[in-house]
Structures are given as C-alpha cells and as structure tokens.
Amino acid sequence: MDTLALVLVIIGAINWGLIGLFQFDLVATIFGGSNSALSRIIYGLVGLAGLYSFKFLFRDREKTQ
C-alpha cells in the first residue's frame, strides 16, 4: 500500500509540475478532460494517496548503525 501511495503522489507531483510550468494537464489529456469521470477518479486517488502519505512524516525512522 505504501508503494502504491508513493507512486500516486509522484504522478500527482509530476502533473502539478507540468500544469505550473507548461499549463499542461497530463491526467486530463490522457483520460478525456478534467471533468471526465475517469480523470476525477484519478484526481481523487491521488488526493487520497497524499493524505495516506502523511503517515510517512510521523513514522519512526530506523536507526542505522
């Protein structure tokens, strides 16, 4: 689950980078516009993955010896 969340967060970050730099929404382009049902599902999954990823901030870090 952690890997899936991380992949979705990376996809979201890349998409926002493209929007900010080039005004190009990759998710909307691939899935038929920003208002299509599939795009909205992807946006929702990316948002949930971002919320899930908050746990990484508070996870105990393993000590290396």
ROTORGU-766444 format. One record per residue: x, y, z of N, C-alpha, C in turn. Coordinates in Angstrom, 1 decimal. Example, Ala and Ser with C-alpha at 12.3 -4.5 7.8 and 13.67 -1.06 7.14 Angstrom:
2
      n_X      n_Y      n_Z     ca_X     ca_Y     ca_Z      c_X      c_Y      c_Z
     13.2     -5.7      7.8     12.3     -4.5      7.8     13.2     -3.3      7.8
     12.8     -2.2      7.1     13.7     -1.1      7.1     12.9      0.0      7.9
This chain:
65
      n_X      n_Y      n_Z     ca_X     ca_Y     ca_Z      c_X      c_Y      c_Z
      0.8     -1.2      0.0      0.0      0.0      0.0      0.9      1.3      0.0
      2.0      1.2      0.7      2.9      2.4      0.8      3.4      2.7     -0.6
      3.8      1.7     -1.3      4.4      1.9     -2.7      3.4      2.5     -3.6
      2.2      1.9     -3.6      1.1      2.5     -4.4      0.8      3.9     -4.1
      0.8      4.3     -2.8      0.5      5.6     -2.4      1.7      6.5     -2.9
      2.9      6.1     -2.8      4.0      6.9     -3.2      4.0      7.1     -4.7
      3.6      6.0     -5.5      3.6      6.2     -7.0      2.5      7.2     -7.3
      1.3      7.1     -6.7      0.3      8.1     -7.0      0.7      9.5     -6.6
      1.4      9.7     -5.5      1.8     11.0     -5.1      2.8     11.6     -6.1
      3.7     10.7     -6.6      4.7     11.1     -7.6      4.0     11.5     -8.9
      3.0     10.7     -9.3      2.2     11.1    -10.5      1.5     12.4    -10.3
      1.0     12.7     -9.1      0.3     14.0     -8.9      1.3     15.1     -8.9
      2.5     14.9     -8.3      3.5     15.9     -8.3      4.0     16.2     -9.7
      4.2     15.2    -10.6      4.6     15.5    -12.0      3.5     16.2    -12.7
      2.2     15.8    -12.5      1.1     16.5    -13.1      1.1     18.0    -12.7
      1.2     18.3    -11.4      1.2     19.7    -11.0      2.4     20.4    -11.5
      3.5     19.8    -11.6      4.7     20.4    -12.2      4.4     20.8    -13.6
      3.8     19.9    -14.4      3.5     20.2    -15.8      2.5     21.3    -15.9
      1.5     21.3    -15.0      0.5     22.4    -15.0      1.2     23.7    -14.7
      2.0     23.8    -13.7      2.7     25.0    -13.3      3.6     25.5    -14.3
      4.4     24.7    -14.9      5.4     25.1    -15.9      4.9     25.3    -17.3
      4.0     24.4    -17.7      3.6     24.5    -19.1      2.1     24.6    -19.4
      1.3     24.7    -18.3     -0.1     24.8    -18.4     -0.7     23.6    -19.2
     -0.1     22.4    -18.8     -0.5     21.2    -19.5     -0.9     20.1    -18.4
     -2.1     19.7    -18.5     -2.7     18.8    -17.5     -2.6     17.4    -18.1
     -1.6     16.6    -17.8     -1.4     15.3    -18.3     -2.5     14.3    -18.1
     -3.0     14.3    -16.8     -4.1     13.4    -16.5     -5.4     13.7    -17.3
     -5.7     15.0    -17.4     -6.9     15.4    -18.3     -6.7     15.0    -19.7
     -5.4     15.2    -20.2     -5.2     14.8    -21.6     -5.3     13.3    -21.9
     -4.8     12.5    -20.9     -4.8     11.1    -21.1     -6.3     10.5    -21.0
     -7.0     11.1    -20.0     -8.3     10.5    -19.6     -9.5     11.2    -20.1
     -9.3     12.2    -21.0    -10.5     12.8    -21.7    -11.0     14.0    -21.0
    -10.2     14.9    -20.5    -10.6     16.2    -20.0    -10.7     16.1    -18.5
    -10.6     17.3    -17.8    -10.6     17.4    -16.4    -11.9     17.1    -15.7
    -13.0     17.1    -16.5    -14.3     16.8    -16.0    -14.8     15.4    -16.2
    -14.0     14.6    -16.9    -14.5     13.3    -17.2    -14.4     12.4    -15.9
    -15.2     11.4    -15.9    -15.3     10.6    -14.7    -14.0      9.9    -14.4
    -13.3      9.4    -15.4    -12.1      8.8    -15.1    -11.0      9.7    -14.6
    -10.9     10.9    -15.1    -10.0     11.9    -14.6    -10.3     12.2    -13.2
    -11.5     12.4    -12.9    -11.9     12.7    -11.5    -11.6     11.6    -10.5
    -11.7     10.4    -11.0    -11.3      9.2    -10.2     -9.8      9.3     -9.9
     -9.0      9.5    -11.0     -7.6      9.6    -10.8     -7.2     10.7     -9.8
     -7.8     11.9    -10.0     -7.5     13.0     -9.1     -7.9     12.7     -7.7
     -9.0     12.0     -7.5     -9.4     11.5     -6.2     -8.4     10.6     -5.5
     -8.0      9.6     -6.3     -7.0      8.6     -5.9     -5.7      9.3     -5.5
     -5.2     10.3     -6.3     -4.0     11.0     -6.0     -4.2     11.8     -4.7
     -5.3     12.4     -4.5     -5.6     13.1     -3.2     -5.6     12.2     -2.0
     -6.2     11.0     -2.2     -6.3     10.1     -1.0     -4.8      9.5     -0.7
     -4.1      9.3     -1.8     -2.7      8.9     -1.6     -1.9      9.9     -0.9
     -2.1     11.2     -1.2     -1.4     12.3     -0.5     -1.8     12.3      1.0
     -3.1     12.1      1.3     -3.5     12.0      2.7     -2.9     10.8      3.4
     -2.9      9.7      2.7     -2.3      8.5      3.3     -0.8      8.7      3.6
     -0.1      9.5      2.7      1.3      9.7      2.8      1.7     10.5      4.0
      0.8     11.2      4.6      1.1     11.9      5.9      1.7     11.0      6.9
      1.4      9.7      6.9      1.9      8.8      7.9      3.4      8.7      7.8
      4.0      8.9      6.6      5.4      8.9      6.4      6.1     10.0      7.2
      5.5     11.1      7.4      6.1     12.2      8.2      6.3     11.8      9.7
      5.4     11.0     10.2      5.4     10.7     11.6      5.9      9.3     11.9
      6.3      8.6     10.9      6.9      7.2     11.1      8.2      7.3     11.8
      8.5      6.4     12.8      9.8      6.4     13.4     10.8      6.0     12.4
     11.9      6.8     12.4     13.0      6.5     11.4     13.9      5.4     12.0
     14.2      4.4     11.2     15.1      3.3     11.6     16.5      3.9     11.9
     17.1      3.5     12.9     18.5      3.9     13.2     19.5      3.0     12.5
     20.4      3.6     11.8     21.4      2.9     11.1     22.7      2.8     12.0
     23.3      1.7     12.0     24.5      1.5     12.8     25.7      1.3     12.0
